[in-house]
Amino acid sequence: MAKFTAIVEQAEDGSWSAYTVSPTIATGTGTTKDAALADLKAGMAFWLEYMKDTAQQVPEGSVE
């Protein structure tokens, strides 16, 4: 299973965002930190499935 570094930030309005650092292909948002991470994970799962279905190599990620 691939692991990627994610940055999680809270905005001034209280909402949360999460995004991958490398590769920079996915973002997630939510009203809580957990919701933003869940949204990011769903986006990453979709992307990883696409990469698999199209026989493309998944770039190496970094672990945090």
PDB file of N, H, CA, C and O in Angstrom:
ATOM      1  N   MET A   1       0.838  -1.180   0.000  1.00  0.00           N
ATOM      2  CA  MET A   1       0.000   0.000   0.000  1.00  0.00           C
ATOM      3  C   MET A   1       0.883   1.243   0.000  1.00  0.00           C
ATOM      4  O   MET A   1       1.795   1.360   0.819  1.00  0.00           O
ATOM      5  N   ALA A   2       0.618   2.158  -0.903  1.00  0.00           N
ATOM      6  H   ALA A   2      -0.123   2.064  -1.568  1.00  0.00           H
ATOM      7  CA  ALA A   2       1.384   3.392  -0.994  1.00  0.00           C
ATOM      8  C   ALA A   2       1.007   4.334   0.148  1.00  0.00           C
ATOM      9  O   ALA A   2      -0.146   4.394   0.574  1.00  0.00           O
ATOM     10  N   LYS A   3       1.997   5.055   0.625  1.00  0.00           N
ATOM     11  H   LYS A   3       2.934   5.006   0.279  1.00  0.00           H
ATOM     12  CA  LYS A   3       1.757   6.061   1.657  1.00  0.00           C
ATOM     13  C   LYS A   3       2.311   7.377   1.166  1.00  0.00           C
ATOM     14  O   LYS A   3       3.401   7.431   0.596  1.00  0.00           O
ATOM     15  N   PHE A   4       1.549   8.449   1.390  1.00  0.00           N
ATOM     16  H   PHE A   4       0.663   8.405   1.853  1.00  0.00           H
ATOM     17  CA  PHE A   4       1.936   9.763   0.928  1.00  0.00           C
ATOM     18  C   PHE A   4       1.854  10.759   2.073  1.00  0.00           C
ATOM     19  O   PHE A   4       1.015  10.625   2.964  1.00  0.00           O
ATOM     20  N   THR A   5       2.725  11.754   2.048  1.00  0.00           N
ATOM     21  H   THR A   5       3.407  11.863   1.325  1.00  0.00           H
ATOM     22  CA  THR A   5       2.696  12.822   3.043  1.00  0.00           C
ATOM     23  C   THR A   5       1.531  13.755   2.736  1.00  0.00           C
ATOM     24  O   THR A   5       1.284  14.098   1.580  1.00  0.00           O
ATOM     25  N   ALA A   6       0.826  14.158   3.771  1.00  0.00           N
ATOM     26  H   ALA A   6       1.027  13.879   4.711  1.00  0.00           H
ATOM     27  CA  ALA A   6      -0.275  15.106   3.616  1.00  0.00           C
ATOM     28  C   ALA A   6      -0.095  16.271   4.582  1.00  0.00           C
ATOM     29  O   ALA A   6       0.377  16.098   5.706  1.00  0.00           O
ATOM     30  N   ILE A   7      -0.470  17.430   4.135  1.00  0.00           N
ATOM     31  H   ILE A   7      -0.853  17.570   3.222  1.00  0.00           H
ATOM     32  CA  ILE A   7      -0.509  18.627   4.973  1.00  0.00           C
ATOM     33  C   ILE A   7      -1.977  18.864   5.315  1.00  0.00           C
ATOM     34  O   ILE A   7      -2.843  18.814   4.442  1.00  0.00           O
ATOM     35  N   VAL A   8      -2.245  19.120   6.582  1.00  0.00           N
ATOM     36  H   VAL A   8      -1.542  19.161   7.291  1.00  0.00           H
ATOM     37  CA  VAL A   8      -3.608  19.390   7.040  1.00  0.00           C
ATOM     38  C   VAL A   8      -3.609  20.765   7.695  1.00  0.00           C
ATOM     39  O   VAL A   8      -2.810  21.033   8.593  1.00  0.00           O
ATOM     40  N   GLU A   9      -4.504  21.633   7.245  1.00  0.00           N
ATOM     41  H   GLU A   9      -5.153  21.416   6.515  1.00  0.00           H
ATOM     42  CA  GLU A   9      -4.554  23.006   7.742  1.00  0.00           C
ATOM     43  C   GLU A   9      -5.981  23.417   8.064  1.00  0.00           C
ATOM     44  O   GLU A   9      -6.938  22.985   7.421  1.00  0.00           O
ATOM     45  N   GLN A  10      -6.094  24.259   9.074  1.00  0.00           N
ATOM     46  H   GLN A  10      -5.317  24.609   9.596  1.00  0.00           H
ATOM     47  CA  GLN A  10      -7.399  24.819   9.403  1.00  0.00           C
ATOM     48  C   GLN A  10      -7.434  26.270   8.932  1.00  0.00           C
ATOM     49  O   GLN A  10      -6.523  27.048   9.215  1.00  0.00           O
ATOM     50  N   ALA A  11      -8.492  26.622   8.215  1.00  0.00           N
ATOM     51  H   ALA A  11      -9.232  25.990   7.985  1.00  0.00           H
ATOM     52  CA  ALA A  11      -8.666  27.981   7.691  1.00  0.00           C
ATOM     53  C   ALA A  11      -9.221  28.893   8.780  1.00  0.00           C
ATOM     54  O   ALA A  11      -9.686  28.429   9.821  1.00  0.00           O
ATOM     55  N   GLU A  12      -9.165  30.174   8.525  1.00  0.00           N
ATOM     56  H   GLU A  12      -8.788  30.550   7.679  1.00  0.00           H
ATOM     57  CA  GLU A  12      -9.683  31.156   9.478  1.00  0.00           C
ATOM     58  C   GLU A  12     -11.173  30.971   9.741  1.00  0.00           C
ATOM     59  O   GLU A  12     -11.655  31.297  10.826  1.00  0.00           O
ATOM     60  N   ASP A  13     -11.902  30.452   8.763  1.00  0.00           N
ATOM     61  H   ASP A  13     -11.511  30.186   7.882  1.00  0.00           H
ATOM     62  CA  ASP A  13     -13.341  30.250   8.948  1.00  0.00           C
ATOM     63  C   ASP A  13     -13.670  28.948   9.688  1.00  0.00           C
ATOM     64  O   ASP A  13     -14.839  28.629   9.905  1.00  0.00           O
ATOM     65  N   GLY A  14     -12.620  28.195  10.075  1.00  0.00           N
ATOM     66  H   GLY A  14     -11.670  28.454   9.898  1.00  0.00           H
ATOM     67  CA  GLY A  14     -12.824  26.964  10.830  1.00  0.00           C
ATOM     68  C   GLY A  14     -12.848  25.703   9.990  1.00  0.00           C
ATOM     69  O   GLY A  14     -12.792  24.600  10.534  1.00  0.00           O
ATOM     70  N   SER A  15     -12.930  25.841   8.671  1.00  0.00           N
ATOM     71  H   SER A  15     -12.975  26.737   8.229  1.00  0.00           H
ATOM     72  CA  SER A  15     -12.928  24.664   7.804  1.00  0.00           C
ATOM     73  C   SER A  15     -11.515  24.082   7.734  1.00  0.00           C
ATOM     74  O   SER A  15     -10.536  24.735   8.096  1.00  0.00           O
ATOM     75  N   TRP A  16     -11.435  22.840   7.262  1.00  0.00           N
ATOM     76  H   TRP A  16     -12.230  22.309   6.968  1.00  0.00           H
ATOM     77  CA  TRP A  16     -10.158  22.143   7.178  1.00  0.00           C
ATOM     78  C   TRP A  16      -9.869  21.752   5.739  1.00  0.00           C
ATOM     79  O   TRP A  16     -10.782  21.501   4.952  1.00  0.00           O
ATOM     80  N   SER A  17      -8.586  21.704   5.408  1.00  0.00           N
ATOM     81  H   SER A  17      -7.844  21.907   6.047  1.00  0.00           H
ATOM     82  CA  SER A  17      -8.167  21.187   4.109  1.00  0.00           C
ATOM     83  C   SER A  17      -6.967  20.277   4.311  1.00  0.00           C
ATOM     84  O   SER A  17      -6.188  20.438   5.251  1.00  0.00           O
ATOM     85  N   ALA A  18      -6.841  19.326   3.414  1.00  0.00           N
ATOM     86  H   ALA A  18      -7.473  19.194   2.651  1.00  0.00           H
ATOM     87  CA  ALA A  18      -5.724  18.385   3.446  1.00  0.00           C
ATOM     88  C   ALA A  18      -5.284  18.174   2.006  1.00  0.00           C
ATOM     89  O   ALA A  18      -6.112  18.085   1.099  1.00  0.00           O
ATOM     90  N   TYR A  19      -3.983  18.096   1.804  1.00  0.00           N
ATOM     91  H   TYR A  19      -3.310  18.168   2.540  1.00  0.00           H
ATOM     92  CA  TYR A  19      -3.490  17.871   0.455  1.00  0.00           C
ATOM     93  C   TYR A  19      -2.183  17.104   0.510  1.00  0.00           C
ATOM     94  O   TYR A  19      -1.450  17.163   1.497  1.00  0.00           O
ATOM     95  N   THR A  20      -1.907  16.391  -0.557  1.00  0.00           N
ATOM     96  H   THR A  20      -2.502  16.343  -1.359  1.00  0.00           H
ATOM     97  CA  THR A  20      -0.671  15.625  -0.627  1.00  0.00           C
ATOM     98  C   THR A  20       0.456  16.537  -1.084  1.00  0.00           C
ATOM     99  O   THR A  20       0.242  17.510  -1.806  1.00  0.00           O
ATOM    100  N   VAL A  21       1.667  16.195  -0.643  1.00  0.00           N
ATOM    101  H   VAL A  21       1.841  15.405  -0.056  1.00  0.00           H
ATOM    102  CA  VAL A  21       2.844  16.974  -1.002  1.00  0.00           C
ATOM    103  C   VAL A  21       3.481  16.414  -2.265  1.00  0.00           C
ATOM    104  O   VAL A  21       3.798  17.157  -3.194  1.00  0.00           O
ATOM    105  N   SER A  22       3.662  15.118  -2.292  1.00  0.00           N
ATOM    106  H   SER A  22       3.405  14.515  -1.538  1.00  0.00           H
ATOM    107  CA  SER A  22       4.301  14.471  -3.433  1.00  0.00           C
ATOM    108  C   SER A  22       3.654  13.110  -3.636  1.00  0.00           C
ATOM    109  O   SER A  22       3.855  12.226  -2.802  1.00  0.00           O
ATOM    110  N   PRO A  23       2.918  12.902  -4.661  1.00  0.00           N
ATOM    111  CA  PRO A  23       2.626  13.843  -5.744  1.00  0.00           C
ATOM    112  C   PRO A  23       1.544  14.832  -5.330  1.00  0.00           C
ATOM    113  O   PRO A  23       0.728  14.547  -4.453  1.00  0.00           O
ATOM    114  N   THR A  24       1.547  15.970  -5.955  1.00  0.00           N
ATOM    115  H   THR A  24       2.209  16.202  -6.667  1.00  0.00           H
ATOM    116  CA  THR A  24       0.560  17.003  -5.627  1.00  0.00           C
ATOM    117  C   THR A  24      -0.665  16.837  -6.517  1.00  0.00           C
ATOM    118  O   THR A  24      -0.892  17.623  -7.436  1.00  0.00           O
ATOM    119  N   ILE A  25      -1.443  15.809  -6.232  1.00  0.00           N
ATOM    120  H   ILE A  25      -1.257  15.170  -5.485  1.00  0.00           H
ATOM    121  CA  ILE A  25      -2.568  15.509  -7.123  1.00  0.00           C
ATOM    122  C   ILE A  25      -3.916  15.469  -6.424  1.00  0.00           C
ATOM    123  O   ILE A  25      -4.952  15.412  -7.086  1.00  0.00           O
ATOM    124  N   ALA A  26      -3.919  15.497  -5.103  1.00  0.00           N
ATOM    125  H   ALA A  26      -3.077  15.542  -4.565  1.00  0.00           H
ATOM    126  CA  ALA A  26      -5.199  15.313  -4.418  1.00  0.00           C
ATOM    127  C   ALA A  26      -5.361  16.319  -3.289  1.00  0.00           C
ATOM    128  O   ALA A  26      -4.398  16.713  -2.631  1.00  0.00           O
ATOM    129  N   THR A  27      -6.606  16.720  -3.089  1.00  0.00           N
ATOM    130  H   THR A  27      -7.388  16.400  -3.625  1.00  0.00           H
ATOM    131  CA  THR A  27      -6.958  17.582  -1.961  1.00  0.00           C
ATOM    132  C   THR A  27      -8.226  17.049  -1.323  1.00  0.00           C
ATOM    133  O   THR A  27      -9.003  16.327  -1.948  1.00  0.00           O
ATOM    134  N   GLY A  28      -8.419  17.414  -0.076  1.00  0.00           N
ATOM    135  H   GLY A  28      -7.788  18.001   0.432  1.00  0.00           H
ATOM    136  CA  GLY A  28      -9.636  17.067   0.634  1.00  0.00           C
ATOM    137  C   GLY A  28     -10.069  18.239   1.484  1.00  0.00           C
ATOM    138  O   GLY A  28      -9.230  19.005   1.956  1.00  0.00           O
ATOM    139  N   THR A  29     -11.351  18.389   1.685  1.00  0.00           N
ATOM    140  H   THR A  29     -12.033  17.766   1.301  1.00  0.00           H
ATOM    141  CA  THR A  29     -11.873  19.465   2.522  1.00  0.00           C
ATOM    142  C   THR A  29     -12.952  18.921   3.438  1.00  0.00           C
ATOM    143  O   THR A  29     -13.539  17.872   3.173  1.00  0.00           O
ATOM    144  N   GLY A  30     -13.205  19.645   4.517  1.00  0.00           N
ATOM    145  H   GLY A  30     -12.728  20.497   4.731  1.00  0.00           H
ATOM    146  CA  GLY A  30     -14.257  19.235   5.429  1.00  0.00           C
ATOM    147  C   GLY A  30     -14.423  20.217   6.568  1.00  0.00           C
ATOM    148  O   GLY A  30     -13.634  21.148   6.731  1.00  0.00           O
ATOM    149  N   THR A  31     -15.450  19.996   7.343  1.00  0.00           N
ATOM    150  H   THR A  31     -16.091  19.239   7.210  1.00  0.00           H
ATOM    151  CA  THR A  31     -15.707  20.865   8.489  1.00  0.00           C
ATOM    152  C   THR A  31     -14.884  20.453   9.702  1.00  0.00           C
ATOM    153  O   THR A  31     -14.793  21.199  10.677  1.00  0.00           O
ATOM    154  N   THR A  32     -14.286  19.265   9.644  1.00  0.00           N
ATOM    155  H   THR A  32     -14.360  18.659   8.852  1.00  0.00           H
ATOM    156  CA  THR A  32     -13.394  18.804  10.704  1.00  0.00           C
ATOM    157  C   THR A  32     -12.119  18.259  10.064  1.00  0.00           C
ATOM    158  O   THR A  32     -12.078  17.979   8.866  1.00  0.00           O
ATOM    159  N   LYS A  33     -11.092  18.116  10.879  1.00  0.00           N
ATOM    160  H   LYS A  33     -11.125  18.344  11.852  1.00  0.00           H
ATOM    161  CA  LYS A  33      -9.831  17.554  10.410  1.00  0.00           C
ATOM    162  C   LYS A  33     -10.052  16.141   9.867  1.00  0.00           C
ATOM    163  O   LYS A  33      -9.550  15.794   8.798  1.00  0.00           O
ATOM    164  N   ASP A  34     -10.798  15.338  10.604  1.00  0.00           N
ATOM    165  H   ASP A  34     -11.206  15.619  11.473  1.00  0.00           H
ATOM    166  CA  ASP A  34     -11.069  13.965  10.173  1.00  0.00           C
ATOM    167  C   ASP A  34     -11.840  13.923   8.856  1.00  0.00           C
ATOM    168  O   ASP A  34     -11.579  13.067   8.010  1.00  0.00           O
ATOM    169  N   ALA A  35     -12.782  14.838   8.682  1.00  0.00           N
ATOM    170  H   ALA A  35     -12.994  15.533   9.369  1.00  0.00           H
ATOM    171  CA  ALA A  35     -13.554  14.880   7.434  1.00  0.00           C
ATOM    172  C   ALA A  35     -12.664  15.256   6.257  1.00  0.00           C
ATOM    173  O   ALA A  35     -12.803  14.688   5.175  1.00  0.00           O
ATOM    174  N   ALA A  36     -11.755  16.202   6.451  1.00  0.00           N
ATOM    175  H   ALA A  36     -11.642  16.664   7.331  1.00  0.00           H
ATOM    176  CA  ALA A  36     -10.836  16.594   5.382  1.00  0.00           C
ATOM    177  C   ALA A  36      -9.918  15.435   5.016  1.00  0.00           C
ATOM    178  O   ALA A  36      -9.663  15.197   3.836  1.00  0.00           O
ATOM    179  N   LEU A  37      -9.422  14.715   6.012  1.00  0.00           N
ATOM    180  H   LEU A  37      -9.629  14.908   6.971  1.00  0.00           H
ATOM    181  CA  LEU A  37      -8.559  13.559   5.739  1.00  0.00           C
ATOM    182  C   LEU A  37      -9.330  12.444   5.037  1.00  0.00           C
ATOM    183  O   LEU A  37      -8.794  11.794   4.138  1.00  0.00           O
ATOM    184  N   ALA A  38     -10.573  12.217   5.434  1.00  0.00           N
ATOM    185  H   ALA A  38     -11.008  12.745   6.164  1.00  0.00           H
ATOM    186  CA  ALA A  38     -11.391  11.195   4.780  1.00  0.00           C
ATOM    187  C   ALA A  38     -11.634  11.570   3.315  1.00  0.00           C
ATOM    188  O   ALA A  38     -11.588  10.708   2.437  1.00  0.00           O
ATOM    189  N   ASP A  39     -11.890  12.845   3.056  1.00  0.00           N
ATOM    190  H   ASP A  39     -11.927  13.545   3.769  1.00  0.00           H
ATOM    191  CA  ASP A  39     -12.101  13.317   1.695  1.00  0.00           C
ATOM    192  C   ASP A  39     -10.826  13.150   0.868  1.00  0.00           C
ATOM    193  O   ASP A  39     -10.882  12.744  -0.293  1.00  0.00           O
ATOM    194  N   LEU A  40      -9.693  13.461   1.463  1.00  0.00           N
ATOM    195  H   LEU A  40      -9.647  13.791   2.406  1.00  0.00           H
ATOM    196  CA  LEU A  40      -8.407  13.282   0.784  1.00  0.00           C
ATOM    197  C   LEU A  40      -8.159  11.806   0.475  1.00  0.00           C
ATOM    198  O   LEU A  40      -7.745  11.464  -0.633  1.00  0.00           O
ATOM    199  N   LYS A  41      -8.408  10.944   1.439  1.00  0.00           N
ATOM    200  H   LYS A  41      -8.745  11.222   2.339  1.00  0.00           H
ATOM    201  CA  LYS A  41      -8.203   9.505   1.233  1.00  0.00           C
ATOM    202  C   LYS A  41      -9.096   8.977   0.109  1.00  0.00           C
ATOM    203  O   LYS A  41      -8.665   8.140  -0.683  1.00  0.00           O
ATOM    204  N   ALA A  42     -10.321   9.458   0.039  1.00  0.00           N
ATOM    205  H   ALA A  42     -10.671  10.138   0.683  1.00  0.00           H
ATOM    206  CA  ALA A  42     -11.229   9.032  -1.042  1.00  0.00           C
ATOM    207  C   ALA A  42     -10.686   9.474  -2.396  1.00  0.00           C
ATOM    208  O   ALA A  42     -10.725   8.712  -3.362  1.00  0.00           O
ATOM    209  N   GLY A  43     -10.183  10.697  -2.467  1.00  0.00           N
ATOM    210  H   GLY A  43     -10.152  11.316  -1.682  1.00  0.00           H
ATOM    211  CA  GLY A  43      -9.608  11.188  -3.714  1.00  0.00           C
ATOM    212  C   GLY A  43      -8.371  10.408  -4.114  1.00  0.00           C
ATOM    213  O   GLY A  43      -8.182  10.099  -5.291  1.00  0.00           O
ATOM    214  N   MET A  44      -7.528  10.087  -3.144  1.00  0.00           N
ATOM    215  H   MET A  44      -7.681  10.338  -2.189  1.00  0.00           H
ATOM    216  CA  MET A  44      -6.325   9.310  -3.417  1.00  0.00           C
ATOM    217  C   MET A  44      -6.693   7.897  -3.880  1.00  0.00           C
ATOM    218  O   MET A  44      -6.072   7.368  -4.803  1.00  0.00           O
ATOM    219  N   ALA A  45      -7.686   7.291  -3.252  1.00  0.00           N
ATOM    220  H   ALA A  45      -8.189   7.720  -2.503  1.00  0.00           H
ATOM    221  CA  ALA A  45      -8.119   5.948  -3.644  1.00  0.00           C
ATOM    222  C   ALA A  45      -8.609   5.944  -5.084  1.00  0.00           C
ATOM    223  O   ALA A  45      -8.298   5.031  -5.850  1.00  0.00           O
ATOM    224  N   PHE A  46      -9.377   6.970  -5.452  1.00  0.00           N
ATOM    225  H   PHE A  46      -9.629   7.712  -4.831  1.00  0.00           H
ATOM    226  CA  PHE A  46      -9.871   7.085  -6.822  1.00  0.00           C
ATOM    227  C   PHE A  46      -8.700   7.201  -7.793  1.00  0.00           C
ATOM    228  O   PHE A  46      -8.673   6.525  -8.821  1.00  0.00           O
ATOM    229  N   TRP A  47      -7.727   8.064  -7.464  1.00  0.00           N
ATOM    230  H   TRP A  47      -7.749   8.614  -6.628  1.00  0.00           H
ATOM    231  CA  TRP A  47      -6.556   8.266  -8.320  1.00  0.00           C
ATOM    232  C   TRP A  47      -5.722   6.991  -8.434  1.00  0.00           C
ATOM    233  O   TRP A  47      -5.293   6.628  -9.529  1.00  0.00           O
ATOM    234  N   LEU A  48      -5.492   6.317  -7.321  1.00  0.00           N
ATOM    235  H   LEU A  48      -5.840   6.611  -6.431  1.00  0.00           H
ATOM    236  CA  LEU A  48      -4.701   5.085  -7.346  1.00  0.00           C
ATOM    237  C   LEU A  48      -5.384   4.006  -8.187  1.00  0.00           C
ATOM    238  O   LEU A  48      -4.716   3.267  -8.910  1.00  0.00           O
ATOM    239  N   GLU A  49      -6.696   3.915  -8.095  1.00  0.00           N
ATOM    240  H   GLU A  49      -7.239   4.515  -7.508  1.00  0.00           H
ATOM    241  CA  GLU A  49      -7.438   2.951  -8.912  1.00  0.00           C
ATOM    242  C   GLU A  49      -7.303   3.296 -10.399  1.00  0.00           C
ATOM    243  O   GLU A  49      -7.131   2.407 -11.234  1.00  0.00           O
ATOM    244  N   TYR A  50      -7.380   4.573 -10.719  1.00  0.00           N
ATOM    245  H   TYR A  50      -7.520   5.295 -10.041  1.00  0.00           H
ATOM    246  CA  TYR A  50      -7.194   5.017 -12.100  1.00  0.00           C
ATOM    247  C   TYR A  50      -5.800   4.636 -12.600  1.00  0.00           C
ATOM    248  O   TYR A  50      -5.655   4.121 -13.708  1.00  0.00           O
ATOM    249  N   MET A  51      -4.781   4.889 -11.785  1.00  0.00           N
ATOM    250  H   MET A  51      -4.899   5.308 -10.885  1.00  0.00           H
ATOM    251  CA  MET A  51      -3.413   4.558 -12.179  1.00  0.00           C
ATOM    252  C   MET A  51      -3.281   3.058 -12.434  1.00  0.00           C
ATOM    253  O   MET A  51      -2.621   2.640 -13.386  1.00  0.00           O
ATOM    254  N   LYS A  52      -3.902   2.264 -11.591  1.00  0.00           N
ATOM    255  H   LYS A  52      -4.438   2.604 -10.818  1.00  0.00           H
ATOM    256  CA  LYS A  52      -3.860   0.810 -11.752  1.00  0.00           C
ATOM    257  C   LYS A  52      -4.591   0.395 -13.033  1.00  0.00           C
ATOM    258  O   LYS A  52      -4.077  -0.403 -13.817  1.00  0.00           O
ATOM    259  N   ASP A  53      -5.780   0.936 -13.234  1.00  0.00           N
ATOM    260  H   ASP A  53      -6.198   1.584 -12.597  1.00  0.00           H
ATOM    261  CA  ASP A  53      -6.591   0.572 -14.395  1.00  0.00           C
ATOM    262  C   ASP A  53      -5.923   0.951 -15.717  1.00  0.00           C
ATOM    263  O   ASP A  53      -6.139   0.294 -16.735  1.00  0.00           O
ATOM    264  N   THR A  54      -5.120   2.000 -15.699  1.00  0.00           N
ATOM    265  H   THR A  54      -4.944   2.534 -14.872  1.00  0.00           H
ATOM    266  CA  THR A  54      -4.463   2.455 -16.928  1.00  0.00           C
ATOM    267  C   THR A  54      -3.006   2.005 -16.999  1.00  0.00           C
ATOM    268  O   THR A  54      -2.245   2.471 -17.847  1.00  0.00           O
ATOM    269  N   ALA A  55      -2.623   1.093 -16.101  1.00  0.00           N
ATOM    270  H   ALA A  55      -3.241   0.714 -15.412  1.00  0.00           H
ATOM    271  CA  ALA A  55      -1.277   0.505 -16.082  1.00  0.00           C
ATOM    272  C   ALA A  55      -0.173   1.553 -15.986  1.00  0.00           C
ATOM    273  O   ALA A  55       0.898   1.397 -16.573  1.00  0.00           O
ATOM    274  N   GLN A  56      -0.442   2.617 -15.245  1.00  0.00           N
ATOM    275  H   GLN A  56      -1.312   2.744 -14.768  1.00  0.00           H
ATOM    276  CA  GLN A  56       0.570   3.647 -15.023  1.00  0.00           C
ATOM    277  C   GLN A  56       1.271   3.391 -13.691  1.00  0.00           C
ATOM    278  O   GLN A  56       0.682   2.843 -12.759  1.00  0.00           O
ATOM    279  N   GLN A  57       2.523   3.792 -13.620  1.00  0.00           N
ATOM    280  H   GLN A  57       3.001   4.237 -14.378  1.00  0.00           H
ATOM    281  CA  GLN A  57       3.292   3.610 -12.401  1.00  0.00           C
ATOM    282  C   GLN A  57       2.945   4.702 -11.391  1.00  0.00           C
ATOM    283  O   GLN A  57       2.901   5.885 -11.727  1.00  0.00           O
ATOM    284  N   VAL A  58       2.703   4.290 -10.168  1.00  0.00           N
ATOM    285  H   VAL A  58       2.738   3.329  -9.895  1.00  0.00           H
ATOM    286  CA  VAL A  58       2.425   5.245  -9.091  1.00  0.00           C
ATOM    287  C   VAL A  58       3.763   5.796  -8.606  1.00  0.00           C
ATOM    288  O   VAL A  58       4.657   5.026  -8.254  1.00  0.00           O
ATOM    289  N   PRO A  59       3.912   7.136  -8.582  1.00  0.00           N
ATOM    290  CA  PRO A  59       5.171   7.700  -8.102  1.00  0.00           C
ATOM    291  C   PRO A  59       5.380   7.396  -6.623  1.00  0.00           C
ATOM    292  O   PRO A  59       4.425   7.233  -5.864  1.00  0.00           O
ATOM    293  N   GLU A  60       6.625   7.326  -6.240  1.00  0.00           N
ATOM    294  H   GLU A  60       7.401   7.459  -6.857  1.00  0.00           H
ATOM    295  CA  GLU A  60       6.959   7.106  -4.825  1.00  0.00           C
ATOM    296  C   GLU A  60       6.484   8.283  -4.001  1.00  0.00           C
ATOM    297  O   GLU A  60       6.652   9.435  -4.402  1.00  0.00           O
ATOM    298  N   GLY A  61       5.895   8.006  -2.863  1.00  0.00           N
ATOM    299  H   GLY A  61       5.758   7.070  -2.538  1.00  0.00           H
ATOM    300  CA  GLY A  61       5.495   9.033  -1.931  1.00  0.00           C
ATOM    301  C   GLY A  61       6.400   9.028  -0.738  1.00  0.00           C
ATOM    302  O   GLY A  61       7.257   8.154  -0.601  1.00  0.00           O
ATOM    303  N   SER A  62       6.224   9.983   0.117  1.00  0.00           N
ATOM    304  H   SER A  62       5.528  10.693   0.006  1.00  0.00           H
ATOM    305  CA  SER A  62       6.984  10.012   1.349  1.00  0.00           C
ATOM    306  C   SER A  62       6.032   9.780   2.510  1.00  0.00           C
ATOM    307  O   SER A  62       4.843  10.084   2.417  1.00  0.00           O
ATOM    308  N   VAL A  63       6.549   9.250   3.585  1.00  0.00           N
ATOM    309  H   VAL A  63       7.515   9.003   3.661  1.00  0.00           H
ATOM    310  CA  VAL A  63       5.730   8.869   4.728  1.00  0.00           C
ATOM    311  C   VAL A  63       5.927   9.863   5.859  1.00  0.00           C
ATOM    312  O   VAL A  63       7.047  10.293   6.135  1.00  0.00           O
ATOM    313  N   GLU A  64       4.831  10.223   6.509  1.00  0.00           N
ATOM    314  H   GLU A  64       3.921   9.874   6.285  1.00  0.00           H
ATOM    315  CA  GLU A  64       4.909  11.090   7.687  1.00  0.00           C
ATOM    316  C   GLU A  64       4.174  10.436   8.816  1.00  0.00           C
ATOM    317  O   GLU A  64       4.108  10.990   9.913  1.00  0.00           O
TER     318      GLU A  64
END
